[in-house]
Amino acid sequence: MNGRLDGGAPRAFALSYLAIESLGVAGYWAALALMPQSRASFTLTGAPPSSLWSLSAAEASLLASGVLALWGLYRRKRWARPLLWLHAGAAIYAALLAAGMAVAEPRLWPGAGLMLPVLVVPLSLAVAAERADGSAEAPRWLCVAHTLVQTVFFWAFFLLIVPVLLRRVEVWLGLSAAALSGPGVRAAGIAIFAAASCIGLSSGWSMATAGRGTPLPTSPARRLVVTGPYRWVRNPMALAGVLQAVAAGLWLGSWVVIAYALCGAVLWHVAVRPQEERELSERFGEEFAAYRRVVRCWVPRLSPLLAR
């Protein structure tokens, strides 16, 4: 079908995202159908729970276009490209609808928060499908702007929305986190989060300015990045994200959130890292191999890699 989604890592990311999104939408409606008591959490005050079904058209179009785009991309069909654009339109409509309800009634923020990736990723997939790997480099300012937008949306989702909802589930299940309570624990959480955020922001800046890319696999760095935090550790963004999520768990006093952070680290290391490093090896050859030999994946070097 041409475009950047033909590449190994971008295609794997697109397929994984569309599958997870489709399962999430289907699971959401299944939960509403099987647990009527949950409907009030997504319904405006005074509106009957049945009013939720007025949103079904938007959600059905999101689910249907996502599943078809997933199938077309998996089969490498040319019709997957227009379907990705159709899916992006359905995603933006559904996300803005959820955001509008949250603006009207702030207690409905979980629904809007869970739609944050839907507002960004489908459009990125559609754009990536139109661009070939050999296309001209984007201007530096555009890479910085895209990286900033991605950072805001994904930090809000993975480091605020998901941890808070997990903490609610933890409380609902009656799980105790007494060992994580106290001002010292919260202070440690703040310190770790601040330090990890600096690493994450610096990594994004290096990715955008030196690599002329963004954190999303659909718009990767066009040059091998060996500046900034990449002089100490090979995957500073992943390391920073895990530490930020652990810090969120300390702040919230939640073992479940800390477990979520550690599970995310394992998933990234096992499922994402191998594909990403194969892609880097194919694109940068010996340059990446030499870098990989002297800079570790998770454990930072004691001294920074000298600039070449």
JOLINNOR-V617716 format. One record per backbone hydrogen bond with DSSP energy under -0.5 kcal/mol. NH is the residue of the N-H (numbers start at 0). CO is the residue of the C=O. E is the energy in kcal/mol with one decimal. If there is no record, write none. Layout:
<<NH	CO	E> <NH	CO	E>>
//
This chain:
<<3	127	-2.1> <3	130	-1.8> <5	2	-1.6> <6	3	-1.8> <10	6	-2.4> <11	7	-2.5> <12	8	-2.5> <13	9	-2.6> <14	10	-2.7> <15	11	-2.3> <16	12	-2.8> <17	13	-2.5> <18	14	-2.1> <19	15	-2.6> <20	16	-3.1> <21	17	-2.3> <22	18	-2.3> <23	19	-2.4> <24	20	-2.6> <25	21	-2.4> <26	22	-2.7> <27	23	-2.3> <28	24	-2.0> <29	25	-2.0> <30	26	-2.4> <31	27	-2.0> <32	28	-2.0> <33	29	-2.5> <34	30	-2.6> <37	34	-2.2> <38	35	-1.5> <40	37	-1.1> <41	38	-1.8> <42	39	-1.0> <46	43	-2.0> <50	47	-2.6> <51	48	-1.7> <52	49	-1.6> <53	50	-1.8> <54	51	-2.1> <55	52	-1.2> <58	54	-2.1> <59	55	-2.9> <60	56	-2.2> <61	57	-1.9> <62	58	-2.6> <63	59	-3.0> <64	60	-2.3> <65	61	-1.7> <66	62	-2.5> <67	63	-2.4> <68	64	-2.3> <69	65	-2.3> <70	66	-2.3> <71	67	-2.8> <72	68	-2.6> <73	69	-2.4> <74	70	-2.3> <75	72	-0.7> <76	71	-3.0> <79	76	-1.5> <80	77	-1.3> <82	78	-1.4> <83	79	-2.0> <84	80	-1.4> <85	81	-2.3> <86	82	-2.8> <87	83	-2.2> <88	84	-2.2> <89	85	-2.2> <90	86	-2.6> <91	87	-2.5> <92	88	-2.2> <93	89	-2.5> <94	90	-2.5> <95	91	-2.5> <96	92	-2.0> <97	93	-2.0> <98	94	-2.3> <99	95	-2.5> <100	96	-1.7> <101	97	-1.8> <102	98	-2.2> <103	99	-2.1> <104	100	-2.1> <107	104	-2.4> <108	105	-1.8> <110	107	-0.8> <111	107	-1.2> <112	108	-3.2> <113	109	-2.3> <114	110	-0.5> <114	111	-0.9> <115	112	-1.6> <118	114	-1.2> <118	115	-0.9> <119	115	-0.7> <119	116	-1.0> <120	116	-2.8> <123	119	-1.6> <124	120	-2.4> <125	121	-2.1> <126	122	-2.3> <127	123	-2.3> <128	124	-1.9> <129	125	-0.6> <129	126	-1.1> <130	126	-0.7> <130	127	-0.8> <134	131	-1.8> <142	138	-2.0> <143	139	-2.3> <144	140	-2.4> <145	141	-2.7> <146	142	-2.3> <147	143	-2.4> <148	144	-2.3> <149	145	-2.5> <150	146	-2.5> <151	147	-2.5> <152	148	-2.3> <153	149	-2.7> <154	150	-2.5> <155	151	-2.0> <156	152	-1.8> <157	153	-2.8> <158	154	-2.2> <159	155	-0.6> <160	155	-2.7> <161	156	-2.7> <163	159	-2.2> <164	160	-2.3> <165	161	-2.7> <166	162	-2.4> <167	163	-1.9> <168	164	-2.1> <169	165	-2.5> <170	166	-2.3> <171	167	-2.6> <172	168	-2.2> <173	170	-1.2> <174	169	-2.2> <179	176	-2.0> <180	177	-1.7> <185	181	-1.7> <186	182	-2.6> <187	183	-2.1> <188	184	-2.2> <189	185	-2.3> <190	186	-2.4> <191	187	-2.7> <192	188	-2.4> <193	189	-2.5> <194	190	-2.3> <195	191	-2.8> <196	192	-2.5> <197	193	-1.8> <198	194	-1.8> <199	195	-2.7> <200	196	-2.9> <201	197	-2.4> <202	198	-2.3> <203	199	-2.3> <204	200	-2.2> <205	201	-2.3> <206	202	-2.7> <207	203	-2.2> <208	204	-2.9> <209	205	-1.8> <210	205	-1.6> <212	206	-1.6> <213	218	-2.8> <218	215	-1.8> <219	216	-0.7> <221	210	-3.1> <222	210	-1.1> <225	223	-0.6> <229	226	-1.6> <230	227	-1.9> <231	228	-1.8> <232	228	-2.0> <233	295	-3.3> <234	296	-1.1> <235	232	-0.6> <238	234	-2.2> <239	235	-2.7> <240	236	-2.5> <241	237	-2.3> <242	238	-2.2> <243	239	-2.6> <244	240	-2.2> <245	241	-2.3> <246	242	-2.4> <247	243	-2.2> <248	244	-1.9> <249	245	-2.0> <250	246	-2.5> <251	247	-2.4> <252	248	-1.0> <253	248	-2.7> <254	252	-0.5> <257	253	-1.4> <258	254	-2.6> <259	255	-2.3> <260	256	-2.1> <261	257	-2.3> <262	258	-2.8> <263	259	-2.0> <264	260	-1.8> <265	261	-2.2> <266	262	-2.7> <267	263	-2.5> <268	264	-2.4> <269	265	-2.5> <270	266	-2.9> <271	266	-0.8> <271	267	-1.0> <272	267	-3.1> <275	271	-2.4> <276	272	-2.8> <277	273	-2.1> <278	274	-2.1> <279	275	-2.1> <280	276	-2.2> <281	277	-2.2> <282	278	-2.1> <283	279	-2.9> <284	280	-1.7> <286	283	-1.6> <287	284	-0.6> <288	284	-2.0> <289	285	-2.8> <290	286	-1.6> <291	287	-3.1> <292	288	-1.6> <293	289	-0.8> <293	290	-0.8> <294	290	-1.6> <299	297	-0.7> <300	231	-2.3> <304	230	-1.8>>
//
